Amino acid sequence: MDILQKIVQQKSREIALKKSLVPPRYLEHSPLFERQGNSLSQALQKSGSGIIAEFKRRSPSRPKINQHSPVQEVAAGYESAGACGMSVLTDVHFFGGSLEDLLIARSTTRFPLLRKEFIIDEYQILEAKAHGADVILLIAAILETRQIKDFTELAGSLGLEILLEVHDEAELKRAFIPGIQMVGVNNRNLKTFEVSLETSKRIAPLIPEAVIKVSESGISRPEAIKDLRKAGFRGFLIGEHFMAADEPGIKAMEFIKAMEP
Ligand SMILES: O=P(O)(O)OC[C@@H](O)[C@@H](O)c1c[nH]c2ccccc12
């Protein structure tokens, strides 16, 4: 079994348990359900830095990225650094994140927040809304086209935007449906953990013109942004390079300053 399959298996156990403890109608009582979303796709369109900075304590490929930085500090740091938005890992088991991290980031900032999660059930979309997300990630590699349609519709009805993650041409072809605002090309192969920015450049021309292109993972040099912009990307998702620093917010600020306007 590869890592993605393991994660999905663990996820479906968690969801079954949570559903029995907290029925979906309780989630709808969250005051954040009434909150109007803050659009990430619009923030990326208005040019700006294009940076989506991620809060990530660890990952299956890196067991210790950052164990010390409090989420409220990092969130405030990313926002004042000029990031367009923030991605918050909410997976507990493999990434050491939580929905509480998302809630705390929401209470600290106003900029768009992405719930970074392995979404396989509508329940998780309600959770995302209830904890202050503006965007959800849908990973093509773990979803059927039918599910992507249903999830996109539900998200839309809640005012949540979609970032659809693909790794290759076949996934893009099968998974892209109208109504999706952003497509993210993951430069990291989630099966082998290998990273190559060439993946983004190869897939960019196949993404429909009207859709915002995001390049995800393995970005650590401001010059890489220049290249990716030329290839048509407007969003750049960066995790480890910021989080591995003592103060991720300051690292992000230095990075954004070093980027060409
Ligand atoms: O830390 P990096 O290499 O800058 O990557 C960030 C982000 O792209 C990565 O964490 C990610 C991309 N897609 C995912 C799906 C699930 C978990 C994590 C991810």
Ligand as a Chemical Component Dictionary entry (heavy atoms), coordinates in Angstrom:
data_LIG
# 
_chem_comp.id                   LIG 
_chem_comp.type                 NON-POLYMER 
_chem_comp.pdbx_formal_charge   0 
_chem_comp.three_letter_code    LIG 
# 
loop_
_chem_comp_atom.comp_id 
_chem_comp_atom.atom_id 
_chem_comp_atom.alt_atom_id 
_chem_comp_atom.type_symbol 
_chem_comp_atom.charge 
_chem_comp_atom.model_Cartn_x 
_chem_comp_atom.model_Cartn_y 
_chem_comp_atom.model_Cartn_z 
_chem_comp_atom.pdbx_ordinal 
LIG O1  O1  O 0 6.643  21.993 1.884  1  
LIG P1  P1  P 0 6.638  22.280 0.415  2  
LIG O2  O2  O 0 7.547  21.386 -0.374 3  
LIG O3  O3  O 0 6.882  23.739 0.140  4  
LIG O4  O4  O 0 5.156  21.934 -0.102 5  
LIG C1  C1  C 0 4.006  22.603 0.389  6  
LIG C2  C2  C 0 2.740  21.917 -0.121 7  
LIG O5  O5  O 0 2.702  22.027 -1.506 8  
LIG C3  C3  C 0 2.688  20.451 0.316  9  
LIG O6  O6  O 0 2.680  20.406 1.698  10 
LIG C4  C4  C 0 1.472  19.701 -0.230 11 
LIG C5  C5  C 0 0.982  19.793 -1.488 12 
LIG N1  N1  N 0 -0.101 18.993 -1.635 13 
LIG C6  C6  C 0 -0.338 18.349 -0.500 14 
LIG C7  C7  C 0 -1.350 17.457 -0.155 15 
LIG C8  C8  C 0 -1.379 16.991 1.116  16 
LIG C9  C9  C 0 -0.405 17.365 2.048  17 
LIG C10 C10 C 0 0.593  18.255 1.736  18 
LIG C11 C11 C 0 0.641  18.779 0.454  19 
# 
loop_
_chem_comp_bond.comp_id 
_chem_comp_bond.atom_id_1 
_chem_comp_bond.atom_id_2 
_chem_comp_bond.value_order 
_chem_comp_bond.pdbx_ordinal 
LIG O1  P1  DOUB 1  
LIG P1  O2  SING 2  
LIG P1  O3  SING 3  
LIG P1  O4  SING 4  
LIG O4  C1  SING 5  
LIG C1  C2  SING 6  
LIG C2  O5  SING 7  
LIG C2  C3  SING 8  
LIG C3  O6  SING 9  
LIG C3  C4  SING 10 
LIG C4  C5  DOUB 11 
LIG C4  C11 SING 12 
LIG C5  N1  SING 13 
LIG N1  C6  SING 14 
LIG C6  C7  SING 15 
LIG C6  C11 DOUB 16 
LIG C7  C8  DOUB 17 
LIG C8  C9  SING 18 
LIG C9  C10 DOUB 19 
LIG C10 C11 SING 20 
# 
